[in-house]
Amino acid sequence: MVQVDVSSYLAALRAGELVSFPTDTVPALAAYPDASDLIYHLKQRSSAKPLILMAASLEPLLPYVAGEAAELAVWQGMAQRYWPGALTLVLPTSDLLPGAMNPLATGSLGLRVPAHPLARYILQRSGPLATTSVNLSGSPPLQTMADIQAQFPQVSTLSQKAITEIYAQWGSTPPALDRPQGSGQPSTVIAWQNQAWQVLRQGSIELELGP
C-alpha cells in the first residue's frame, strides 16, 4: 500500500486512483464516482452490484438524488435521524451520477455518511466518493488497515504520521493499524420503493419503518 500525507492522498484521488480509509463499519475502498470502474476491476465485482456514494454530510449527496419535495423531506428526515451512522439509503438518482458507478443503470443509488472521524475528515476534503468494502468479490471484507496494506499494496492510504497528526488536532490517539476501527458489521440498507421504505439488508441499526 502506498502510504502518503494528506495532500498526496487527495492528489491520488484526483488522478483517478484508488484509496482506502476506515469507517464505522468496515474499511472503505474508494474513488471518485467517474473512476468507479477501477473499483469493479480490482474487486472483480459484478456490474450488477452498484457502489455506495459516501460523503461527510447530507448536503453534498443531494445533487445526486431526484424526487418530489415531499419525498425529499422524508429522505432528509431519515438522514438527519441516523447520519452519521451505519445506515445506507437507496434513493432514485439524478442525471449527475456517472454511469460508471451503476453500470446497469438501475436508477437508484446507495448513499451514506459514516460515523468515523477520519472518514469524515477525508470526505470533507475530497467531496463524495464511490465506495465499497475492501476485498475480492465473494471474500469477507478486510477489517484492518494492516490487512489492506498486505493484500492491496496498489491502494493508497494515509501514513501513520499523517493519521497521528490528524488525531492530534482532536486531542486523541489513533487506533493501531492492526486493530479493527469499525463494528465489522455491514450497514443497514433501506430503499425508497412505492412511497415507502423497504429493508434490503439488516445491519447494526434496527429500524421501525413507515412512509
C-alpha positions in Angstrom: 0.0 0.0 0.0 1.2 3.5 -0.8 1.2 5.4 2.5 1.2 9.2 1.9 0.4 12.5 3.5 -3.0 14.2 3.1 -2.1 16.3 0.1 -0.6 13.4 -1.8 -3.6 11.2 -0.8 -6.0 13.8 -2.3 -3.9 14.2 -5.3 -4.0 10.4 -5.9 -7.8 10.6 -5.8 -7.9 13.5 -8.3 -5.6 11.5 -10.6 -8.2 8.7 -10.7 -6.5 6.3 -8.3 -8.0 4.1 -5.6 -7.7 4.9 -1.8 -8.8 3.3 1.4 -9.9 4.7 4.7 -11.5 3.3 7.9 -15.3 3.7 8.6 -17.6 2.9 11.4 -18.5 -0.5 9.8 -15.6 -1.9 7.7 -12.8 -0.1 5.8 -13.8 1.5 2.5 -12.2 1.2 -0.9 -12.9 4.5 -2.6 -12.5 6.5 -5.8 -14.2 9.5 -7.4 -17.5 8.4 -9.0 -16.2 8.7 -12.6 -13.4 6.3 -11.7 -15.7 3.6 -10.3 -14.6 1.1 -12.9 -11.3 0.8 -11.1 -13.1 -0.5 -8.0 -15.0 -3.1 -10.1 -11.8 -4.2 -11.7 -9.8 -4.5 -8.5 -12.5 -6.4 -6.6 -13.6 -8.5 -9.6 -17.0 -7.2 -8.7 -20.2 -7.9 -10.7 -21.6 -4.9 -12.6 -24.9 -5.9 -11.1 -23.8 -4.6 -7.7 -23.9 -0.8 -7.5 -21.5 1.1 -5.3 -22.3 3.4 -2.3 -21.8 7.1 -2.6 -20.3 8.3 0.7 -19.9 11.9 1.9 -19.1 13.9 5.0 -22.7 15.2 5.4 -26.1 15.0 3.7 -25.8 18.2 1.6 -23.1 17.1 -0.9 -25.2 14.0 -1.7 -28.5 15.8 -2.5 -27.5 16.7 -6.1 -27.2 13.0 -6.9 -30.9 12.2 -6.0 -34.1 13.1 -7.7 -37.6 13.2 -6.1 -40.6 15.3 -5.3 -40.4 17.9 -2.5 -42.5 15.6 -0.2 -40.1 12.7 -0.8 -37.0 14.8 -0.3 -38.4 15.8 3.1 -38.9 12.2 4.1 -35.4 11.2 2.9 -33.8 14.2 4.7 -35.7 13.3 7.9 -34.3 9.7 7.8 -30.8 11.0 7.1 -30.9 13.6 9.9 -32.1 10.9 12.4 -29.4 8.3 11.6 -26.5 10.1 10.0 -23.6 10.0 10.6 -24.1 6.3 11.1 -24.4 2.7 9.7 -27.5 3.3 7.6 -27.4 3.3 3.8 -30.3 4.9 1.9 -31.1 3.7 -1.6 -32.7 6.5 -3.4 -33.6 7.5 -7.0 -30.7 9.1 -8.8 -30.4 12.3 -10.8 -28.6 12.7 -14.1 -25.5 13.8 -12.2 -24.5 10.3 -11.3 -21.7 8.9 -13.6 -22.7 5.7 -15.4 -19.5 4.0 -14.2 -20.9 3.9 -10.6 -24.0 2.0 -11.6 -23.2 0.1 -14.8 -26.7 -1.4 -15.2 -28.3 2.0 -14.8 -30.9 0.8 -12.3 -31.9 4.4 -11.5 -31.1 4.1 -7.8 -28.1 4.5 -5.6 -27.0 3.8 -2.0 -25.9 6.9 0.0 -24.2 7.0 3.4 -22.5 9.4 5.8 -20.2 7.3 8.0 -19.7 7.9 11.8 -15.9 7.8 11.8 -13.9 10.9 12.4 -11.1 10.1 9.9 -13.5 9.0 7.2 -15.4 12.3 7.5 -12.1 14.3 7.7 -11.2 12.8 4.3 -14.7 13.2 2.8 -14.8 16.8 3.8 -11.8 17.4 1.7 -12.5 15.1 -1.2 -16.2 15.5 -1.7 -18.5 12.5 -2.4 -16.7 9.2 -3.2 -17.8 5.9 -4.7 -17.1 3.3 -2.0 -17.4 -0.4 -1.1 -15.7 -2.8 1.2 -12.0 -3.8 0.7 -11.9 -7.4 -0.5 -12.1 -9.5 -3.6 -15.7 -10.2 -4.5 -17.0 -13.2 -2.6 -14.4 -12.9 0.2 -15.0 -11.4 3.6 -14.3 -7.7 4.0 -10.9 -6.8 5.4 -11.2 -5.5 8.9 -7.9 -3.7 9.5 -5.7 -1.2 7.6 -2.8 -3.6 8.1 -4.6 -6.4 6.3 -5.3 -4.0 3.4 -1.7 -3.0 3.3 -0.7 -6.6 2.8 -3.4 -7.7 0.3 -3.8 -4.5 -1.8 -0.4 -2.7 -2.0 -1.6 -0.7 -5.0 -4.2 1.2 -2.9 -3.2 4.5 -1.3 -3.9 5.3 2.4 -2.8 7.9 4.8 0.6 7.3 6.5 0.7 6.6 10.3 2.4 10.0 10.7 -0.4 11.8 8.8 -3.1 9.9 10.8 -1.4 10.7 14.1 -1.2 14.4 13.2 -4.9 14.5 12.3 -5.9 12.8 15.6 -3.7 15.2 17.5 -5.9 18.0 16.2 -8.8 16.3 18.1 -6.7 15.7 21.2 -6.7 11.9 20.8 -4.6 9.0 19.6 -5.5 6.9 16.5 -6.2 3.2 16.8 -3.4 0.8 15.9 -3.4 -0.2 12.2 -3.7 -3.9 13.1 -6.9 -3.4 15.0 -10.5 -3.0 13.6 -11.7 0.6 13.7 -15.4 -0.2 13.0 -18.0 -2.6 14.1 -17.2 -5.2 11.5 -20.9 -5.3 10.6 -22.3 -4.0 7.3 -24.6 -1.1 7.3 -28.4 -1.5 7.4 -29.7 -0.8 3.8 -33.2 0.6 3.2 -34.6 1.6 -0.2 -37.4 4.0 -1.1 -39.9 2.0 -3.1 -43.5 2.7 -3.8 -43.5 5.7 -1.5 -42.3 3.7 1.5 -39.1 2.3 3.0 -38.1 -1.3 2.4 -35.3 -3.1 4.3 -32.9 -4.6 1.8 -30.2 -5.7 4.4 -30.4 -5.7 8.1 -27.2 -4.5 9.7 -26.3 -2.9 13.1 -29.2 -0.4 13.0 -32.7 -1.8 13.5 -35.5 0.5 12.2 -39.2 0.9 12.6 -40.2 2.0 9.1 -43.2 3.8 7.7 -43.9 6.0 4.7 
